Amino acid sequence: MSTRIGFVDYNPDNFHANIFLKILREDLSDRGFTVSGCHALLDSEGKEWSSENEVSYFESPDDLNANVDVFAVLAPSNPEVHMELCEKVLKYGKPTYVDKTFAPSLEIAEQIFGLADQHGTAIQTTSALRYTEVQEFVTENGGREALRHMIAWGPGRSFEEYAIHPAETVVSCMGEDALSLMRRNDGDFSQLIINYSDSRTAVINVCTNSKTAYAASLTTAEQTAHVTVDTGKLFVTMTDAMLDFFESGTPSIPRGESLMVRRILDAAVDPGACEGFVKLSD
């Protein structure tokens, strides 16, 4: 018997809904998961997408809940509606994946986690850039304890939507104990300098409207290596990890790391970050 996933979205006619559906039906079909229903804030667009993709559409979250086992809250370009979408489904207590960017601010991110706790709901969020050759290199070369410095690069249409990816890369490799951040340049080529505990450091380069590849340079006591991400398999690997979460019902990503990603993004848009270091932790 397959596990039934319910898509909850703003407008499901987006890249993530389409690629997740394709991967579940093709690359990962042997894992036994199906998209059994969809609910969208934009009702007519949700109905049209569901009809075109042969997915049942439910106008009521209660009706969707009766036909699925787990939820995927998508709306990857609209994090401002993630709280509203989570309010619709977290109350059912079923494992819920929330797409990037988890929330538009640290305050709302904490509220979403609090709502999940209130209902005893397992919840997980991540960018696809957590599951790449970069993390594999760290694991194979002493783990994050051996990592002294790293630089991450990421492209995208805008800083607001795409800075999450190199931020997730850094936090997934170096952990949640970042201390302070400074930003250089707020244009297409923006750089974040991060101080970590134990004199470790990281740099995030967000190169919007460019052909920059997702990549990282990682420095241990023994070496510095440059690792480029294979984006061709990125979403298959990420979807596979999402299904692992659905199967276990237990989040595999420390909540503190997800919150630190949001702290970094909040600090990066603090005007004071362009003048000097701002704190990332109390």
Secondary structure, DSSP 4 states (H G I P E B T S, - for coil): -PEEEEEEES-S-SHHHHHHHHHHHTTTGGG-EEEEEEEESSHHHHHHHHHHHT--B-SSHHHHHTT-SEEEE--TT-GGGHHHHHHHHGGG---EEEPSS--SSHHHHHHHHHHHHHTT--EEE--GGGSSHHHHHHHHTT-GGG--EEEEEE--S-HHHHTHHHHHHHHHHH-S-EEEEEEE--SSEEEEEEEEGGG-EEEEEEETTS-PPPEEEEE-SS-EEEEE--GGGHHHHHHHHHHHHHHH-S--S-HHHHHHHHHHHHHHTSGGGGTS-EES--
